[in-house]
Amino acid sequence: SEDDIKGKIFFKIVERYPKNRIGNRQNVLKHFKKLSIEQCKLSLINLNRYLEHAGGYVKSLSNYVTQECYSEEWLAAEETNKNKKTNINNNTNDFDTNY
């Protein structure tokens, strides 16, 4: 059934998610089952990409699901923000310290 498929996808995500950020699995599973099958698949497919961009701060699993951090829009915005920060940091290297 559709719920079984969503459950299997959810527990694959739980296996890969940082253990200290999982929280209450049953509560998150309830939210996860409200997603479409396509959203569920996308959340598994984009998990590694999210974890890479999250860096030192990984959201709780509940927020990953409810805030749709797996969506292309969210990830693209995160990548844009990261690039802007990198450009700002690179520009400070050009600062002249001879004053």
N, C-alpha and C positions, 0 to 999 in steps of 0.2 A: 504494500500500500504506500501511498504518498508519505504518510507519517513515518513509516519504517525507513524509507529512503532518506528523509530529512534527519531522522535520528542517527543513521549511519554516518551521514555527512558531518553532523554535529560532533559526534564522538571522534571522528578523524581530526577535526579542528582542535578539540580538547587535547588530544594526544600531542599535537604540535605547539600548542599555546604555552607560554611561560606559566609554570605551575602556580607561582605566587600571584597571578593576575586572573585566575579562573573564577573564583568566587562561588556563588550558589548555582550549581549546574542546572538544577531543576527549574529555577526561575529563568535562567538564560534560555534553556531548551523551550520553555513556553513561548518566549518571544521569537525564537528561531523558527518554530513551527508555523508562525504567522507569515513568514516570508514565502515567496513563490519558490518553486523548485529551481528556477533559473538563478534567483538571488542566492539560494543555498549553495548551488554549485559555484557561483562566482565568489562567494565568501571563502570557499576552500581553495579555489584556484589562485586568488589574490592574497592569500594569507601570508605567504613568504615575502611578497612585495611589500605588504603593510609592515611586517615585522622589521624589514630592512630599513624602511623609511622612518619608522617610529624611533629607531635608535635606542637611546637610553630610557625613553619613556614609552612604555607600552600601555595602552588603555586597558581597563578591565574588559574581560570577555563580553560582559553585558553591554558596555559602551561600544565595543567593536561591532556588535550585532545591531543595537538600536540606532546608533549614529551612522550606520552603513559605511563604515570605514573601509570596506572592501570594494566599494563602487569605483568605477573609473573616474567619476567626477571628483570624489574625495581624494583619491590617490594622485590625480593630475594636479589638483590644487596643492597638495602636500609637496609634490615634486617641485612645483613652481616656487613655493615658499622656501624650500631648501636651497634652490638655485640662487634666489635673491640673497639669502643669508650668506652663501658661499661667496658671491660677488662682493658683498659688503666687506667680508673678512679679507678678501684678496686685495681690495682697494686700500685697506688700512696699512698694508705692507709697503705702500708707496709713500707713506707719510715721512716727510723730511724731519729728521730729529736734530739736524744742525741748526739751531736757532740761538 
